[in-house]
Amino acid sequence: MADMQAGIGPFLGVFLQQHGWKTGPIGAVMSLGGVAGMLVTAPAGALVDATSRKRSWIILSGVLTVLASGLILLSQRFWVVAGSQVATAVAGAAIGPAVIGVTLGMVRQRRFNAQNGRNQAFNHAGNMVGAGLSGLLGWRFGFVAVFALAAVFAALSIASVLMIPRAAIDDRAARGLSGAGRAGRAPQGVNVLIECKPLLILAAALAAFHLGNAAMLPLYGLAVVGSRKADPAGFVAMTIVVAQGVMVITSLLAMRMADRRGYWLVMLIAFMVLPLRGLLAASLITPWGVWPVQALDGVGAGLQSVAAPGLVARIMDGTGRVNAAQGAVMTVQGLGAALSPALGGWIAQAFGYRAAFSLLGAFALISVGLWLGFAYLLKPACAQPPAGRRTGRA
């Protein structure tokens, strides 16, 4: 499902450029989709909490992604393409919390960390294989083949979801209301999201991290390719493959580390990787530099992909708002990621690529500072067993 979730977005810019679009309108439609996805992620998480048809939301999102992508083949008018990107972003926003909810409902808190680690390993493997297949088929047969591949992924995803028995998903466990003594407990109000200090600190730390991280890869590609040191298509493909391959391994390692040492240490290591990556990127603007630079990206992102959802689920256990909290954290994180390309681009234009990489990496020092400064509050929340609940509220 990993590659299908993004639809044909990675190839959209090239396709529209071939149909006479300029870079300004291409960036505009992509930004519209990004903003729409960011705005609906938190409400989508709340909806996943409330509904007992979590499988249906995954299926509907997959179908909507493929249909919306197919519109671009029929018409390349601005508002048609913009509407397609908004629909795809909305569908993608619903898939994330829905998959987390289904997982939590199937395995409960006790086994969520292990299953989420496996989920993320397959997620990154799917991204890697899907990107490779899309690139190969797009090169051989054109853009229509990329759409066909997305449709095949959607069909396989829907079949997989339908193989999960409805009775296997405990709706109360899926929203964080399972456990001894909680059978009759009602979900807490949405205000629990802004009253939970560990959750707020986590969201702020992730926002600062992604403010520096999101622009790193595209800027590094521009720096190396712009110096005429690498083939554009081959280099960009290599950056994806290296990072996603490392993420597969680190996802599994994060699962084991979280079981033994708790989520606090896993997140700290993930935050500390970015400043080092920024310094390496500033020092190694060469084709072979993609290996250490993107390997570090794989370490940071792979650790976070397991630790962040697991930590939210643990912090919010017992509130009945687990998936709403997942959506809220993703929204704040997405805000940082959305601002990063513009910030990185202006820094690179004014001071050069080396300064941009160093300054972008430095944003993660804010995350490290928050994580260490509030360790007294975060460590109990990261390590507490699912039965012990709700420390750290204001």
Residue pairs with C-beta under 8 A, 6 or more apart in sequence:
1 58
1 62
1 95
1 99
1 123
1 126
1 153
1 157
1 160
2 122
2 123
2 124
2 125
2 126
2 127
2 130
3 126
3 127
3 129
3 130
3 131
3 134
3 150
3 153
4 62
4 65
4 66
4 130
4 150
4 153
4 154
4 157
5 61
5 62
5 65
5 91
5 92
5 95
6 88
6 92
7 65
7 66
7 68
7 69
7 88
7 92
7 150
8 15
8 69
8 72
8 134
8 143
8 146
8 147
8 150
9 30
9 33
9 85
9 88
10 131
10 134
11 134
11 138
11 143
11 146
12 26
12 29
12 30
12 72
12 81
12 85
13 26
13 30
15 72
15 143
16 25
16 26
16 29
16 76
16 81
17 23
17 26
19 76
21 76
25 78
28 82
29 78
29 81
29 82
29 85
30 85
31 338
32 82
32 85
32 86
33 82
33 85
33 86
33 88
33 89
34 89
34 334
34 338
35 338
36 85
36 86
36 89
36 90
37 89
37 90
37 92
37 93
37 334
38 93
38 331
38 334
38 335
38 338
39 331
40 89
40 90
40 93
40 94
41 93
41 96
41 97
41 327
41 328
41 330
41 331
41 334
42 324
42 327
42 328
42 330
42 331
43 327
44 90
44 93
44 94
44 96
44 97
44 98
44 327
45 97
45 323
45 324
45 325
45 326
45 327
45 328
45 330
46 190
46 321
46 323
46 324
46 327
47 57
47 94
48 54
48 57
48 94
48 97
48 98
48 101
48 174
48 175
48 323
48 324
48 327
49 101
49 174
49 175
49 187
49 320
49 321
49 322
49 323
49 324
51 57
52 171
54 98
54 101
54 102
54 105
54 169
54 171
54 174
55 102
55 161
55 162
55 164
55 166
55 169
57 94
57 95
57 98
58 94
58 95
58 98
58 99
58 102
58 157
58 161
59 158
59 161
59 162
60 91
60 94
61 91
61 92
61 94
61 95
61 98
62 91
62 95
62 154
62 157
62 158
63 154
63 158
64 87
64 88
64 90
64 91
65 87
65 88
65 91
65 92
65 150
65 154
66 147
66 150
66 151
66 154
67 87
68 83
68 84
68 85
68 87
68 88
68 91
69 84
69 88
69 147
69 150
70 147
70 151
71 80
71 81
71 83
71 84
72 80
72 81
72 84
73 143
73 144
73 147
74 80
75 81
93 327
93 330
96 326
96 327
96 330
97 323
97 324
97 326
97 327
97 330
98 323
99 119
100 116
100 309
100 313
100 322
100 323
100 326
101 174
101 175
101 322
101 323
102 161
102 164
102 169
102 174
103 112
103 115
103 116
103 119
104 112
104 173
104 174
104 175
104 176
104 313
104 322
105 168
105 169
105 170
105 171
105 173
105 174
106 115
106 164
106 168
106 169
106 170
107 114
107 115
108 170
108 173
108 178
108 386
109 173
109 176
109 178
109 179
109 313
109 314
109 317
109 386
110 386
112 310
112 313
113 255
113 258
113 259
113 306
113 310
114 255
114 259
116 255
116 306
116 309
116 310
117 251
117 252
117 254
117 255
117 256
117 258
117 306
118 252
118 255
120 247
120 251
120 254
120 302
120 305
120 306
121 248
121 251
121 252
123 251
123 305
124 244
124 245
124 247
124 248
124 251
124 302
124 305
125 244
125 248
127 240
127 244
128 240
128 241
128 244
128 245
128 248
130 149
130 153
131 237
131 240
131 241
131 244
132 237
132 241
133 149
134 146
134 149
134 150
135 233
135 237
137 145
137 146
137 148
137 149
138 145
138 146
170 178
172 178
172 182
172 320
174 322
174 323
175 187
175 320
175 321
175 322
175 323
176 313
176 316
176 317
176 318
176 319
176 320
176 321
176 322
177 185
177 187
177 318
177 319
177 320
179 317
179 318
179 386
179 387
180 387
182 318
185 318
185 320
186 320
187 319
187 320
187 321
188 319
188 320
188 321
190 321
190 324
192 316
192 319
192 321
192 393
193 199
193 321
193 324
193 325
193 328
194 200
195 393
195 394
196 315
196 316
196 325
196 392
196 393
196 394
197 374
197 377
197 392
197 393
197 394
198 315
198 374
198 377
198 378
198 381
198 382
198 392
199 312
199 315
199 316
199 325
199 328
199 329
201 370
201 371
201 374
201 377
201 378
202 267
202 308
202 311
202 312
202 315
202 329
202 378
203 328
203 329
203 332
203 333
204 332
204 370
205 267
205 271
205 366
205 367
205 370
205 371
206 304
206 308
206 329
206 332
206 333
206 336
206 367
207 332
207 333
207 335
207 336
208 336
208 363
208 364
208 366
208 367
208 370
209 270
209 271
209 274
209 300
209 304
209 336
209 363
209 364
209 367
210 333
210 334
210 336
210 337
210 340
211 336
211 337
211 339
211 340
211 343
211 363
212 274
212 278
212 340
212 359
212 360
212 361
212 362
212 363
212 364
213 274
213 297
213 300
213 301
213 337
213 340
213 360
213 363
213 364
214 336
214 337
214 338
214 340
214 341
215 340
215 341
215 343
215 344
215 345
215 356
215 360
216 274
216 277
216 278
216 281
216 293
216 297
216 344
216 357
216 360
216 361
217 239
217 243
217 294
217 297
218 341
218 344
219 344
219 345
219 348
219 353
219 356
219 357
219 360
220 239
220 281
220 285
220 289
220 290
220 293
220 357
221 232
221 235
221 236
221 239
222 348
222 353
223 281
223 285
223 348
223 353
224 230
224 235
224 285
224 286
224 287
224 289
224 290
225 231
225 232
225 235
225 236
227 285
229 285
229 286
229 287
230 287
235 287
235 290
238 290
238 294
239 290
239 294
242 290
242 291
242 294
242 295
242 298
243 294
243 295
243 297
243 298
243 301
244 298
245 298
246 294
246 295
246 297
246 298
246 299
246 302
247 298
247 301
247 302
247 305
248 302
249 298
249 302
250 298
250 299
250 302
250 303
251 302
251 303
251 305
251 306
253 302
253 303
254 266
254 302
254 303
254 305
254 306
254 307
255 306
257 265
257 266
258 266
258 306
258 307
258 310
262 379
262 382
262 383
263 307
263 310
263 311
263 314
263 382
263 383
264 371
264 375
264 378
264 379
264 382
264 383
266 303
266 306
266 307
267 303
267 304
267 307
267 308
267 311
267 371
267 382
268 368
268 371
268 372
269 299
269 303
270 299
270 300
270 301
270 303
270 304
270 307
271 300
271 364
271 367
271 368
271 371
272 364
272 368
273 296
273 299
273 300
273 303
273 364
274 296
274 300
274 361
274 363
274 364
274 367
275 361
275 362
275 364
275 365
275 368
276 296
276 361
277 293
277 296
277 297
277 300
277 361
278 357
278 358
278 359
278 360
278 361
278 362
278 364
279 357
279 358
279 361
280 289
280 292
280 293
280 296
281 289
281 293
281 357
281 361
282 353
282 354
282 355
282 357
282 358
283 289
283 354
284 292
284 293
285 353
285 354
308 329
308 333
309 326
311 381
311 382
312 322
312 325
312 326
312 329
313 322
313 326
314 381
314 382
314 384
314 386
315 325
315 381
315 392
316 322
316 325
317 386
317 389
318 389
318 390
319 325
319 390
340 360
343 360
344 356
344 360
347 355
347 356
347 359
347 360
348 355
348 356
351 359
371 378
377 392
378 392
380 391
380 392
381 391
381 392
384 391
